[in-house]
Amino acid sequence: MPHLGDCRAFRERMENLIDTYGASAEQLVFISDGAIWRKDAYSGAVSILDYFNEAEHLYEFVNAYFKNKEQREVLGVNSRKVCY
């Protein structure tokens, strides 16, 4: 279920779907941006970080951790274009 908005609206829609299909939290798989509230609300579900958020976090980490441009290039993360 795609969603853009606050967590209360998402939870309401998701609970309706769960009731309709009879699913439990252990049967849910989320592909998401890694929002903390999702983990709290559905702690038994599997959570997969979507590619674009993963790439963004990787880019930010590599640039913060490896100050030397040559080190970043060895990892292949010298620009955002590499991640996307």
DSSP file (Angstrom, degrees, kcal/mol; ACC not computed):
  #  RESIDUE AA STRUCTURE BP1 BP2  ACC     N-H-->O    O-->H-N    N-H-->O    O-->H-N    TCO  KAPPA ALPHA  PHI   PSI    X-CA   Y-CA   Z-CA
    1    1 A M              0   0    0      0, 0.0     2,-0.1     0, 0.0    13,-0.0   0.000 360.0 360.0 360.0 111.0    0.0    0.0    0.0
    2    2 A P        +     0   0    0      0, 0.0     2,-0.3     0, 0.0     0, 0.0  -0.447 360.0 178.7 -69.1 145.2    1.7    3.2   -1.1
    3    3 A H        +     0   0    0     -2,-0.1     2,-0.4     2,-0.0     7,-0.0  -0.980  23.4 179.8-152.4 136.5    1.4    6.0    1.4
    4    4 A L        +     0   0    0     -2,-0.3     2,-0.3     2,-0.1     0, 0.0  -0.939  57.4  53.7-133.9 111.9    2.6    9.6    1.7
    5    5 A G  S    S-     0   0    0     -2,-0.4     2,-0.1     4,-0.0    -2,-0.0  -0.986  89.1 -24.3 157.3-163.9    1.5   11.3    4.9
    6    6 A D     >  -     0   0    0     -2,-0.3     4,-1.6     1,-0.1     3,-0.2  -0.323  55.3-114.1 -82.1 164.3    1.5   11.0    8.6
    7    7 A C  H  > S+     0   0    0      1,-0.2     4,-2.9     2,-0.2     5,-0.2   0.794 110.1  60.8 -69.5 -29.7    1.7    7.7   10.5
    8    8 A R  H  > S+     0   0    0      2,-0.2     4,-2.1     1,-0.2    -1,-0.2   0.929 106.7  46.0 -64.5 -43.4   -1.8    7.9   12.0
    9    9 A A  H  > S+     0   0    0     -3,-0.2     4,-2.1     2,-0.2    -1,-0.2   0.897 113.6  50.2 -65.3 -39.4   -3.4    7.9    8.6
   10   10 A F  H  X S+     0   0    0     -4,-1.6     4,-3.1     1,-0.2     5,-0.2   0.945 109.5  50.2 -63.0 -47.8   -1.1    5.1    7.5
   11   11 A R  H  X S+     0   0    0     -4,-2.9     4,-2.9     1,-0.2     5,-0.2   0.894 109.5  51.4 -59.5 -40.5   -1.9    3.0   10.6
   12   12 A E  H  X S+     0   0    0     -4,-2.1     4,-1.8     2,-0.2    -1,-0.2   0.944 113.9  43.3 -62.3 -47.6   -5.6    3.4   10.1
   13   13 A R  H  X S+     0   0    0     -4,-2.1     4,-1.9     1,-0.2    -2,-0.2   0.908 115.4  49.4 -63.8 -41.6   -5.4    2.3    6.4
   14   14 A M  H  X S+     0   0    0     -4,-3.1     4,-2.8     1,-0.2    -2,-0.2   0.902 107.8  53.0 -66.4 -41.3   -3.1   -0.6    7.3
   15   15 A E  H  X S+     0   0    0     -4,-2.9     4,-2.5    -5,-0.2    -1,-0.2   0.892 107.9  52.3 -61.8 -38.6   -5.3   -1.8   10.1
   16   16 A N  H  X S+     0   0    0     -4,-1.8     4,-2.1    -5,-0.2    -1,-0.2   0.910 111.2  46.8 -62.5 -41.9   -8.2   -1.9    7.7
   17   17 A L  H  X S+     0   0    0     -4,-1.9     4,-2.6     2,-0.2     6,-0.3   0.911 111.2  51.1 -65.9 -42.1   -6.2   -4.0    5.2
   18   18 A I  H  X>S+     0   0    0     -4,-2.8     4,-2.0     1,-0.2     5,-1.0   0.922 111.3  48.1 -61.2 -44.2   -5.0   -6.3    8.0
   19   19 A D  H  <5S+     0   0    0     -4,-2.5    -1,-0.2     2,-0.2    -2,-0.2   0.908 112.0  50.2 -61.8 -41.9   -8.6   -6.9    9.1
   20   20 A T  H  <5S+     0   0    0     -4,-2.1    -2,-0.2     1,-0.2    -1,-0.2   0.911 121.8  31.3 -63.4 -44.3   -9.7   -7.5    5.5
   21   21 A Y  H  <5S-     0   0    0     -4,-2.6    -1,-0.2    -5,-0.1    -2,-0.2   0.570 101.0-127.2 -94.2 -10.1   -7.0  -10.1    4.8
   22   22 A G  T  <5 +     0   0    0     -4,-2.0    -3,-0.2    -5,-0.3    -4,-0.1   0.786  52.3 158.9  70.0  26.8   -6.6  -11.5    8.3
   23   23 A A      < -     0   0    0     -5,-1.0     2,-0.3    -6,-0.3    -1,-0.2  -0.425  29.8-145.9 -80.6 156.9   -2.9  -11.0    8.3
   24   24 A S    >   -     0   0    0     -2,-0.1     3,-1.9     1,-0.0     4,-0.4  -0.762  32.1-101.3-114.6 167.9   -0.8  -10.7   11.4
   25   25 A A  G >  S+     0   0    0      1,-0.3     3,-1.2    -2,-0.3    21,-0.2   0.824 121.2  61.1 -58.4 -31.9    2.3   -8.6   12.0
   26   26 A E  G 3  S+     0   0    0      1,-0.2    -1,-0.3    19,-0.1    20,-0.1   0.666 103.1  51.5 -70.2 -15.1    4.5  -11.7   11.4
   27   27 A Q  G <  S+     0   0    0     -3,-1.9     2,-0.3    18,-0.1    -1,-0.2   0.425  90.6 101.1 -98.9  -0.8    3.1  -11.9    7.9
   28   28 A L    <   -     0   0    0     -3,-1.2    18,-2.5    -4,-0.4     2,-0.4  -0.640  47.2-172.0 -91.7 142.4    3.8   -8.3    6.9
   29   29 A V  E     -a   46   0A   0     -2,-0.3     2,-0.4    16,-0.2    18,-0.2  -0.995   8.2-164.2-130.3 125.4    6.7   -7.1    4.8
   30   30 A F  E     -a   47   0A   0     16,-3.0    18,-3.4    -2,-0.4     2,-0.6  -0.920  14.4-162.8-111.6 133.6    7.3   -3.4    4.4
   31   31 A I  E     +a   48   0A   0     -2,-0.4     2,-0.2    16,-0.2    18,-0.2  -0.970  44.8 143.0-107.0 112.4    9.5   -1.8    1.8
   32   32 A S  E     -a   49   0A   0     16,-2.4    18,-3.0    -2,-0.6    21,-0.1  -0.747  68.3 -94.7-143.7-178.3   10.0    1.7    3.4
   33   33 A D  S    S-     0   0    0     -2,-0.2    16,-0.1    16,-0.2    -2,-0.0   0.365  71.3-102.7 -85.6   3.4   12.2    4.6    4.1
   34   34 A G        -     0   0    0      1,-0.2    15,-0.1    14,-0.2     5,-0.1   0.683  54.0-179.9  85.3  19.0   13.1    3.1    7.5
   35   35 A A    >>  -     0   0    0      1,-0.1     4,-1.0     2,-0.1     3,-0.7  -0.288  27.6-138.1 -57.1 133.1   10.8    5.3    9.6
   36   36 A I  H 3> S+     0   0    0      1,-0.2     4,-1.8     2,-0.2     3,-0.5   0.866  98.7  61.9 -62.3 -39.3   11.2    4.4   13.3
   37   37 A W  H 3> S+     0   0    0      1,-0.2     4,-2.4     2,-0.2    -1,-0.2   0.829  98.2  58.1 -61.4 -30.6    7.4    4.6   14.0
   38   38 A R  H <> S+     0   0    0     -3,-0.7     4,-2.2     1,-0.2    -1,-0.2   0.908 105.6  49.1 -64.9 -40.8    6.8    1.8   11.5
   39   39 A K  H  < S+     0   0    0     -4,-1.0    -1,-0.2    -3,-0.5    -2,-0.2   0.874 112.6  48.3 -65.3 -37.4    9.1   -0.5   13.5
   40   40 A D  H >< S+     0   0    0     -4,-1.8     3,-0.6     1,-0.2    -2,-0.2   0.896 114.7  44.4 -69.1 -40.6    7.3    0.4   16.7
   41   41 A A  H 3< S+     0   0    0     -4,-2.4    -2,-0.2     1,-0.2    -1,-0.2   0.832 129.2  24.2 -75.5 -33.0    3.8   -0.1   15.3
   42   42 A Y  T >< S+     0   0    0     -4,-2.2     3,-1.8    -5,-0.2    -1,-0.2  -0.513  70.4 160.1-131.9  63.3    4.5   -3.4   13.5
   43   43 A S  T <  S+     0   0    0     -3,-0.6    -1,-0.1     1,-0.3    -2,-0.1   0.735  73.0  55.8 -64.1 -24.4    7.5   -4.8   15.4
   44   44 A G  T 3  S+     0   0    0     -3,-0.1    -1,-0.3     2,-0.1     2,-0.1   0.549  90.4  97.5 -84.2  -6.5    6.9   -8.4   14.1
   45   45 A A  S <  S-     0   0    0     -3,-1.8     2,-0.4    -6,-0.1   -16,-0.2  -0.406  79.4-112.5 -82.7 156.8    7.0   -7.4   10.5
   46   46 A V  E     -a   29   0A   0    -18,-2.5   -16,-3.0   -21,-0.2     2,-0.5  -0.730  31.8-157.7 -84.0 135.8   10.0   -7.6    8.1
   47   47 A S  E     -a   30   0A   0     -2,-0.4     2,-0.5   -18,-0.2   -16,-0.2  -0.974   9.1-170.7-122.3 125.4   11.3   -4.2    7.1
   48   48 A I  E     -a   31   0A   0    -18,-3.4   -16,-2.4    -2,-0.5     2,-0.4  -0.964  22.8-131.4-115.5 123.6   13.3   -3.7    3.9
   49   49 A L  E     -a   32   0A   0     -2,-0.5   -16,-0.2   -18,-0.2   -18,-0.0  -0.590  31.6-115.8 -73.9 127.7   14.9   -0.3    3.4
   50   50 A D     >  -     0   0    0    -18,-3.0     4,-2.4    -2,-0.4     3,-0.2  -0.234  23.1-111.0 -66.1 156.1   14.1    0.9   -0.1
   51   51 A Y  H  > S+     0   0    0      1,-0.2     4,-2.9     2,-0.2     5,-0.2   0.869 112.3  51.0 -56.7 -45.4   17.0    1.4   -2.5
   52   52 A F  H  > S+     0   0    0      1,-0.2     4,-1.9     2,-0.2    -1,-0.2   0.883 113.1  44.7 -68.3 -37.9   17.0    5.2   -2.7
   53   53 A N  H  > S+     0   0    0     -3,-0.2     4,-2.4     2,-0.2    -1,-0.2   0.888 114.1  50.6 -70.5 -38.3   17.0    5.7    1.0
   54   54 A E  H  X S+     0   0    0     -4,-2.4     4,-2.7     2,-0.2    -2,-0.2   0.939 111.2  48.3 -61.6 -46.9   19.7    3.0    1.4
   55   55 A A  H  X S+     0   0    0     -4,-2.9     4,-2.6     1,-0.2    -1,-0.2   0.891 111.3  50.5 -62.2 -39.9   21.8    4.7   -1.3
   56   56 A E  H  X S+     0   0    0     -4,-1.9     4,-2.4    -5,-0.2    -1,-0.2   0.927 112.0  46.5 -64.0 -45.1   21.4    8.1    0.3
   57   57 A H  H  X S+     0   0    0     -4,-2.4     4,-2.5     2,-0.2    -2,-0.2   0.900 112.9  50.2 -64.7 -40.2   22.5    6.8    3.8
   58   58 A L  H  X S+     0   0    0     -4,-2.7     4,-2.8     2,-0.2     5,-0.2   0.930 110.7  49.4 -62.6 -45.7   25.5    5.0    2.2
   59   59 A Y  H  X S+     0   0    0     -4,-2.6     4,-2.2     1,-0.2    -2,-0.2   0.925 112.6  47.2 -58.9 -46.7   26.5    8.2    0.4
   60   60 A E  H  X S+     0   0    0     -4,-2.4     4,-1.7     2,-0.2    -1,-0.2   0.901 113.8  48.2 -64.3 -41.2   26.3   10.3    3.6
   61   61 A F  H  X S+     0   0    0     -4,-2.5     4,-3.0     2,-0.2     5,-0.3   0.953 111.9  47.8 -63.8 -49.9   28.2    7.7    5.6
   62   62 A V  H  X S+     0   0    0     -4,-2.8     4,-2.6     1,-0.2    -2,-0.2   0.904 113.6  47.5 -60.8 -42.0   31.0    7.3    3.1
   63   63 A N  H  < S+     0   0    0     -4,-2.2    -1,-0.2    -5,-0.2    -2,-0.2   0.808 116.1  44.5 -71.6 -28.2   31.4   11.0    2.7
   64   64 A A  H  < S+     0   0    0     -4,-1.7    -2,-0.2    -5,-0.2    -1,-0.2   0.868 121.3  37.9 -78.8 -38.4   31.4   11.6    6.5
   65   65 A Y  H  < S+     0   0    0     -4,-3.0     2,-0.9     1,-0.2    -2,-0.2   0.892 115.2  50.8 -83.2 -42.1   33.7    8.7    7.3
   66   66 A F     <  +     0   0    0     -4,-2.6    -1,-0.2    -5,-0.3     6,-0.1  -0.824  58.2 173.2-103.4  98.6   36.2    8.9    4.4
   67   67 A K        +     0   0    0     -2,-0.9     2,-0.4    -3,-0.1    -1,-0.2   0.772  57.4  87.0 -75.3 -25.7   37.5   12.4    4.1
   68   68 A N  S  > S-     0   0    0      1,-0.1     4,-1.8     2,-0.0     3,-0.3  -0.634  72.4-145.4 -81.1 125.7   40.0   11.5    1.5
   69   69 A K  H  > S+     0   0    0     -2,-0.4     4,-2.2     1,-0.2     5,-0.2   0.860  99.0  56.2 -59.3 -37.7   38.6   11.7   -2.1
   70   70 A E  H  > S+     0   0    0      1,-0.2     4,-1.8     2,-0.2    -1,-0.2   0.883 105.0  52.2 -64.4 -38.0   40.7    8.8   -3.2
   71   71 A Q  H  > S+     0   0    0     -3,-0.3     4,-1.2     1,-0.2    -1,-0.2   0.918 109.8  49.1 -63.0 -42.6   39.3    6.6   -0.4
   72   72 A R  H  X>S+     0   0    0     -4,-1.8     5,-2.2     1,-0.2     4,-0.5   0.892 108.6  53.4 -63.6 -39.4   35.8    7.4   -1.5
   73   73 A E  H ><5S+     0   0    0     -4,-2.2     3,-0.8     1,-0.2    -1,-0.2   0.848 101.0  59.6 -66.1 -34.1   36.6    6.6   -5.2
   74   74 A V  H 3<5S+     0   0    0     -4,-1.8    -1,-0.2     1,-0.3    -2,-0.2   0.885 108.2  46.3 -59.5 -37.6   38.0    3.2   -4.2
   75   75 A L  H 3<5S-     0   0    0     -4,-1.2    -1,-0.3    -3,-0.2    -2,-0.2   0.573 115.0-120.9 -80.5  -9.3   34.5    2.4   -2.8
   76   76 A G  T <<5S+     0   0    0     -3,-0.8     2,-0.3    -4,-0.5    -3,-0.2   0.745  80.6 115.5  77.2  22.9   32.9    3.9   -6.0
   77   77 A V      < +     0   0    0     -5,-2.2    -4,-0.1     1,-0.1    -1,-0.1  -0.555  22.2 124.4-124.4  65.8   31.0    6.5   -4.0
   78   78 A N  S    S+     0   0    0     -2,-0.3     2,-0.3     1,-0.2    -1,-0.1   0.472  77.1  17.9-103.7  -3.2   32.4    9.7   -5.3
   79   79 A S  S >> S-     0   0    0     -3,-0.2     3,-1.1     1,-0.1     4,-0.8  -0.984  76.6-111.2-157.7 160.2   29.1   11.3   -6.4
   80   80 A R  H 3> S+     0   0    0     -2,-0.3     4,-1.7     1,-0.2     3,-0.4   0.789 111.3  70.9 -63.1 -27.1   25.4   10.8   -5.8
   81   81 A K  H 34 S+     0   0    0      1,-0.2    -1,-0.2     2,-0.2    -4,-0.0   0.841  92.2  57.2 -60.0 -33.0   25.2    9.7   -9.5
   82   82 A V  H <4 S+     0   0    0     -3,-1.1    -1,-0.2     1,-0.2    -2,-0.2   0.898 107.6  47.6 -63.9 -40.0   26.9    6.5   -8.5
   83   83 A C  H  <        0   0    0     -4,-0.8    -1,-0.2    -3,-0.4    -2,-0.2   0.835 360.0 360.0 -71.7 -33.1   24.3    5.7   -5.9
   84   84 A Y     <        0   0    0     -4,-1.7    -1,-0.2   -29,-0.1    -2,-0.2   0.429 360.0 360.0-103.0 360.0   21.3    6.4   -8.2
